[in-house]
Amino acid sequence: MRTLSIVMPIYNEEALLPELFSRVQRVMDSAEHQFDLRCEWVLVNDGSRDRTLYMLSEFAGQDSRLIVIDLSRNFGHQPAIHAGMEHASGDAIVIMDGDLQDPPELIPELVQSWLDGNRVVVAQRRSRAEHGLKGMLFGLFHAMLARVSDLKMETGSGVFGLLDRRAANDLLQLRERNRFLPGLRTWVGYEQAKVFYDREERAAGKPKQSFTRLLRYGFDAIFSFSLKPLRAIWTLGFIVSFFSFFYALFLILMRILHINVVAGFTTPTVAILLLGGIQLISIGILGEYLGRIYDEVKQRPHYVVNRVIRGGTPTASIETQHSALSTQHSFAD
């Protein structure tokens, strides 16, 4: 019997956990009956500070299909997803956020597409709940990413989707620290099928991704999959040097003709400020790339597991782990 794993990162979501548990449990029951599958649900507690871990432990005692990965601290959204994928044992893995903006009821369509032979199934957003400035910034980011990325990837999709075991294993071999899952999912290849949906409002609570985290996530997407910012620096430097050369010739000609049109302050000030700004922007872009290189060469693990809580007993069993080790899966094609 084939196994379906559902992986979700969770951070301070006590307000919506009862509804999340109820809806995902119904979806798993339906999928097991409809597709003759065995389901497991891997929830990654990413250092929650509220009652999230306690509630997950209670839920694990009620459902043997639930596995709770408790991280030692908050490592972030992408490392938490990576932790869930490494602990998932399914022949297919559904990855989705735990805020119910990605509807669990879409999972059967993803599974059906996988059973039809697609190794990668992406949940593509027809619309999203964010409006106003935030919605505009999301749209601007996706448009910019599509333009600057060296890797052609579909815009308008997030982490929500399904990976066949073979595709998941290929993705897990990518050990980079600054991860952008939609880009990595495209990089591993395979033809991607799409299932369209409308992204919903949060079921409860407030968004846990701050503007700063979203901005860093966007930088990871751009700098991990594009060298165009570096090429833009070269191009900008060439353009400024080109016009500066002709401007210098113009000033020399004015001096030879004894035409003093420069008062002695405006021109050098503007030139210094312009070149200084360009240099600071250039150094900043170089710093983003160098910072990511520094993260990679340190070779730290993506996450550290505090304990694993496995469901199925009145008091869920707890396995203490002191480090995060890569889980190697075998797959018969």
Secondary structure, DSSP 8 states (H G I E B T S, - for coil): --EEEEEEEESS-TTTHHHHHHHHHHHHHHHHHHH--EEEEEEEE-S--SSHHHHHHHHHHH-TTEEEEEESS---HHHHHHHHHHH---SEEEE--SSSSS-GGGHHHHHHHHHTT-SEEEEEEEE-S--HHHHHHHHHHHHHHHHH-SS---SSEEEEEEEEHHHHHHHHT---SS--HHHHHHHT-S-EEEEEEE----SSS--SS-HHHHHHHHHHHHHHS--HHHHHHHHHHHHHHHHHHHHHHHHHHHHHTT-----SSHHHHHHHHHHHHHHHHHHHHHHHHHHHHHHHHH---S--EEEEEE-SSSS-EEEE-SS----------
